[in-house]
């Protein structure tokens, strides 16, 4: 059973008629299941007041539904975040008599440009997504995997349970996993997907794992459970960044940005910024407030929560 993760943006509670409500915090999850086919919808809460839920919701997704009620700064910010996270597959739903001709020029040149425009018909959207989810193939061939944790809790009689979406490879029942950052390891006691027990979880699966060998204080949002020895932990990096085309001025030393990757959103102070002919493509030296966990060659998202109407800065290569 493969799972399709979909970020739902633009209108709060739009997904309540697409799936059954599940975990709620700064994110709300809605689950849709038909036979062995499953779709997980993720909505950001407390956005646009807070930017991080938008990043987290899109970071978890393979596809997006962008509901457009008005052309405003939040719409522009959602488009830029989708672009920075490279979500090229999605749906645009127009409401309040907005037309495709009004919106198309605003998304041209972004990842959203190729999205399918659909009517505000939740039955049609649900059926299309179920069909796409049913076409996904899942295997348990990989010997390594990684899952960033988005929620975690203690269950009486079970122990620590971590929830997340598998981002690479496979994780299996009885696997011994590194708990990063930190030096702890944990054994997978059991795996659940959409309330059913499984022996394996693969890429995209929304998964609950009961863990042995860790305590609640050993885990946080953004903790990565993995047996992939190539995954890195960094608190400092020098790398090339690419700013969104609307960013108005060069980045300056001393600015505190946020660096997002998977379920991590870490304050990052610019220790050095150098430019060639284009300030939109700087080389940055960043000092992080916390350890960032990533695969070599991944891409992080830079944001500036104090930036007013423009808070999405761009992307940066991770070494």
C-alpha positions as CSV (number, residue, x, y, z in Angstrom):
1,X,0.0,0.0,0.0
2,X,1.6,3.3,-1.2
3,X,0.5,6.6,0.2
4,X,0.1,10.0,-1.6
5,X,0.8,13.1,0.6
6,X,-0.9,16.3,-0.5
7,X,-0.5,19.8,1.0
8,X,-3.8,21.7,1.0
9,X,-3.2,25.5,0.9
10,X,-5.1,28.7,0.6
11,X,-8.3,28.1,2.6
12,X,-8.4,26.7,6.2
13,X,-10.3,23.4,6.7
14,X,-10.7,22.9,2.9
15,X,-9.6,19.2,3.4
16,X,-12.2,18.4,6.0
17,X,-14.5,17.2,3.1
18,X,-11.6,15.3,1.5
19,X,-10.6,12.9,4.3
20,X,-11.1,12.0,7.9
21,X,-9.5,14.4,10.4
22,X,-6.5,13.0,12.3
23,X,-3.6,14.5,14.2
24,X,-3.9,18.3,14.8
25,X,-1.2,20.8,16.0
26,X,0.3,23.5,13.9
27,X,-0.6,21.0,11.1
28,X,-3.8,19.1,10.6
29,X,-3.8,15.8,8.9
30,X,-6.8,14.3,7.0
31,X,-6.8,10.7,6.0
32,X,-8.5,9.2,3.0
33,X,-8.5,5.4,2.5
34,X,-10.3,3.2,0.0
35,X,-9.2,-0.5,0.1
36,X,-5.4,-0.5,0.0
37,X,-5.2,3.0,-1.5
38,X,-4.5,5.9,0.9
39,X,-4.1,9.7,0.6
40,X,-2.9,12.0,3.4
41,X,-3.9,15.6,3.3
42,X,-1.8,18.1,5.3
43,X,-3.0,21.7,6.1
44,X,-0.9,24.4,7.8
45,X,-2.6,26.0,10.9
46,X,-1.8,29.5,12.2
47,X,-0.7,30.5,8.8
48,X,-0.1,33.3,7.6
49,X,0.6,34.5,11.1
50,X,3.4,31.9,11.3
51,X,5.4,30.8,8.3
52,X,6.8,27.5,9.6
53,X,3.5,25.5,9.3
54,X,3.4,26.4,5.6
55,X,7.0,25.1,5.2
56,X,6.3,21.9,7.2
57,X,3.0,21.1,5.3
58,X,4.6,21.5,1.8
59,X,7.9,19.8,2.9
60,X,5.9,16.6,3.6
61,X,4.0,16.6,0.3
62,X,4.5,15.1,-3.1
63,X,1.5,17.1,-4.5
64,X,-0.4,20.2,-3.6
65,X,-3.9,21.6,-3.8
66,X,-3.7,25.4,-4.0
67,X,-7.1,27.0,-3.4
68,X,-7.2,30.7,-4.5
69,X,-9.9,32.9,-3.0
70,X,-7.9,36.2,-3.5
71,X,-4.7,37.4,-5.1
72,X,-2.9,38.6,-2.0
73,X,0.5,38.3,-0.2
74,X,-0.4,34.9,1.2
75,X,-1.1,33.5,-2.3
76,X,2.3,34.8,-3.5
77,X,4.1,33.4,-0.5
78,X,2.5,30.0,-1.0
79,X,3.6,29.9,-4.7
80,X,7.1,30.8,-3.7
81,X,7.3,28.1,-1.0
82,X,5.9,25.5,-3.4
83,X,8.6,26.6,-5.9
84,X,11.5,26.5,-3.4
85,X,10.4,23.0,-2.3
86,X,10.1,22.0,-6.0
87,X,6.5,20.7,-5.8
88,X,5.7,20.6,-9.5
89,X,2.6,18.4,-9.4
90,X,-0.6,20.0,-8.1
91,X,-4.1,21.4,-8.6
92,X,-5.2,25.0,-8.6
93,X,-8.8,25.6,-7.5
94,X,-10.1,29.1,-8.2
95,X,-13.0,30.7,-6.3
96,X,-14.7,34.1,-5.9
97,X,-15.0,34.4,-9.6
98,X,-11.2,34.5,-10.2
99,X,-10.2,33.3,-13.7
100,X,-7.2,31.3,-15.0
101,X,-6.2,34.3,-17.1
102,X,-5.8,36.4,-13.9
103,X,-3.7,33.8,-12.1
104,X,-1.6,32.3,-14.9
105,X,0.8,35.2,-15.3
106,X,1.5,35.2,-11.5
107,X,2.6,31.6,-11.5
108,X,4.6,31.7,-14.7
109,X,8.2,30.5,-14.3
110,X,7.5,28.8,-10.9
111,X,6.9,25.1,-10.0
112,X,3.1,26.0,-9.9
113,X,3.0,26.9,-13.6
114,X,2.3,23.3,-14.6
115,X,-0.5,22.7,-12.1
116,X,-3.9,21.5,-13.3
117,X,-6.8,24.0,-12.9
118,X,-9.9,22.2,-11.6
119,X,-13.4,23.3,-10.5
120,X,-14.2,23.5,-6.8
121,X,-15.6,19.9,-6.9
122,X,-14.3,17.9,-3.9
123,X,-15.7,14.6,-5.2
124,X,-13.8,15.0,-8.5
125,X,-10.6,16.0,-6.6
126,X,-10.9,13.1,-4.2
127,X,-11.5,10.6,-7.0
128,X,-8.6,11.9,-9.1
129,X,-6.2,11.7,-6.1
130,X,-7.3,8.2,-5.2
131,X,-6.6,7.1,-8.8
132,X,-3.2,8.7,-8.7
133,X,-2.4,7.1,-5.3
134,X,-3.5,3.7,-6.5
135,X,-0.9,3.9,-9.3
136,X,2.0,4.4,-6.9
137,X,4.2,1.4,-6.5
138,X,5.7,0.4,-3.2
139,X,8.6,-2.0,-2.5
140,X,10.6,-3.1,0.5
141,X,13.8,-3.6,-1.5
142,X,15.9,-0.9,0.1
143,X,18.0,-1.9,3.1
144,X,18.2,1.7,4.5
145,X,15.7,4.4,5.1
146,X,15.0,7.7,6.9
147,X,11.9,9.2,8.6
148,X,11.8,12.7,10.1
149,X,9.5,12.9,13.1
150,X,6.7,15.4,13.1
151,X,4.8,14.2,16.2
152,X,5.7,11.9,19.1
153,X,4.0,10.7,22.4
154,X,4.0,8.1,25.0
155,X,1.3,5.4,24.8
156,X,0.6,3.4,27.9
157,X,1.5,-0.2,27.4
158,X,3.3,0.5,24.1
159,X,5.9,3.1,24.9
160,X,7.2,5.9,22.7
161,X,5.4,6.3,19.3
162,X,6.9,8.6,16.6
163,X,4.8,9.8,13.6
164,X,6.3,10.9,10.3
165,X,6.5,10.4,6.6
166,X,9.3,8.1,5.3
167,X,11.6,10.3,3.1
168,X,14.0,7.7,1.7
169,X,14.2,3.9,1.3
170,X,12.4,1.5,3.7
171,X,12.2,1.1,7.4
172,X,11.2,-2.3,8.8
173,X,9.9,-3.8,12.0
174,X,12.8,-4.7,14.3
175,X,15.2,-2.3,12.5
176,X,17.8,-0.7,14.8
177,X,17.8,3.0,14.0
178,X,20.0,6.0,14.8
179,X,18.1,8.8,16.5
180,X,19.7,11.9,15.0
181,X,20.8,14.4,16.3
182,X,22.2,12.6,19.3
183,X,23.9,9.3,20.1
184,X,20.9,7.2,20.9
185,X,19.6,4.2,18.9
186,X,16.1,2.8,18.9
187,X,14.5,-0.5,17.8
188,X,11.3,-0.5,15.8
189,X,8.8,-2.5,17.8
190,X,5.9,-2.1,15.4
191,X,4.8,-0.1,12.3
192,X,1.3,1.2,11.6
193,X,0.0,2.9,8.5
194,X,-3.6,4.3,8.6
195,X,-4.3,2.2,11.7
196,X,-3.2,-1.1,10.2
197,X,0.0,-3.1,11.1
198,X,2.8,-3.6,8.6
199,X,6.3,-5.0,8.6
200,X,7.7,-2.3,6.3
201,X,7.2,1.4,5.5
202,X,8.4,3.0,2.3
203,X,8.9,6.4,0.7
204,X,5.8,8.6,1.2
205,X,4.1,6.4,3.8
206,X,2.5,8.3,6.7
207,X,3.8,6.0,9.5
208,X,3.5,5.5,13.2
209,X,6.5,3.6,14.8
210,X,6.5,2.2,18.3
211,X,10.1,2.5,19.5
212,X,12.2,0.6,22.1
213,X,15.3,2.1,23.7
214,X,14.4,5.8,23.8
215,X,12.6,8.2,26.1
216,X,10.3,11.1,25.3
217,X,13.1,13.6,25.9
218,X,15.3,11.9,23.3
219,X,12.9,12.9,20.4
220,X,11.7,16.2,19.1
221,X,10.1,17.4,15.9
222,X,12.7,17.2,13.2
223,X,14.5,14.2,14.8
224,X,15.5,11.8,12.1
225,X,15.1,8.0,12.5
226,X,17.5,6.3,10.1
227,X,19.9,3.4,9.4
228,X,21.5,5.4,6.5
229,X,25.1,6.0,7.5
230,X,25.5,8.7,4.8
231,X,23.1,11.1,6.6
232,X,25.0,14.1,8.0
233,X,24.5,16.4,11.0
234,X,25.9,20.0,10.6
235,X,25.8,23.2,12.7
236,X,27.8,25.3,10.1
237,X,27.9,25.4,6.4
238,X,29.4,27.2,3.5
239,X,27.3,26.9,0.3
240,X,25.8,28.6,-2.7
241,X,22.3,30.0,-2.3
242,X,19.7,31.1,-4.9
243,X,17.3,33.8,-3.9
244,X,13.7,34.2,-5.2
245,X,13.6,36.7,-8.0
246,X,11.5,39.1,-5.9
247,X,14.0,39.4,-3.1
248,X,14.8,43.1,-3.1
249,X,18.4,43.5,-1.8
250,X,21.6,41.6,-1.0
251,X,21.7,39.5,2.2
252,X,23.9,41.0,4.9
253,X,26.2,39.5,7.5
254,X,24.5,39.3,10.9
255,X,21.0,38.6,9.5
256,X,19.3,35.7,11.1
257,X,17.4,33.6,8.6
258,X,15.7,30.2,9.1
259,X,17.0,27.1,7.3
260,X,14.3,24.5,6.6
261,X,14.8,20.9,5.7
262,X,12.4,18.0,6.2
263,X,10.8,18.7,9.6
264,X,13.5,21.0,10.8
265,X,13.4,24.9,10.8
266,X,16.6,26.1,12.3
267,X,17.7,29.7,13.0
268,X,20.8,30.5,10.9
269,X,23.0,33.5,11.3
270,X,24.8,34.8,8.2
271,X,28.5,34.9,9.1
272,X,29.7,35.8,5.6
273,X,28.0,36.7,2.3
274,X,29.9,37.1,-1.0
275,X,28.4,37.9,-4.4
276,X,29.5,37.7,-8.0
277,X,27.6,39.7,-10.6
278,X,24.2,38.8,-9.2
279,X,23.2,39.2,-5.5
280,X,20.4,36.6,-6.1
281,X,23.2,33.9,-6.2
282,X,25.3,34.5,-3.1
283,X,27.8,32.2,-1.4
284,X,26.8,32.1,2.2
285,X,28.5,31.0,5.4
286,X,25.8,30.1,8.0
287,X,26.1,29.4,11.7
288,X,23.1,27.3,12.9
289,X,21.5,27.5,16.3
290,X,20.8,23.8,16.3
291,X,22.1,20.8,14.4
292,X,20.6,20.2,11.0
293,X,20.2,16.6,9.7
294,X,20.3,16.0,5.9
295,X,21.4,13.8,3.1
296,X,24.4,15.0,1.1
297,X,23.3,17.0,-1.9
298,X,19.9,17.9,-0.5
299,X,18.5,21.4,-0.8
300,X,17.3,23.6,2.1
301,X,14.9,26.5,2.1
302,X,15.8,29.9,3.5
303,X,13.2,32.1,5.1
304,X,13.2,35.4,6.9
305,X,10.3,35.4,9.4
306,X,10.8,39.1,10.1
307,X,10.6,40.0,6.4
308,X,7.1,41.4,6.4
309,X,5.2,40.7,3.2
310,X,8.1,38.7,1.7
311,X,9.4,36.0,4.0
312,X,10.5,33.3,1.6
313,X,14.1,34.0,0.7
314,X,15.3,31.2,-1.5
315,X,17.2,27.9,-1.4
316,X,20.6,26.7,-0.5
317,X,22.7,23.6,-1.3
318,X,23.4,21.3,1.6
319,X,26.9,19.7,1.5
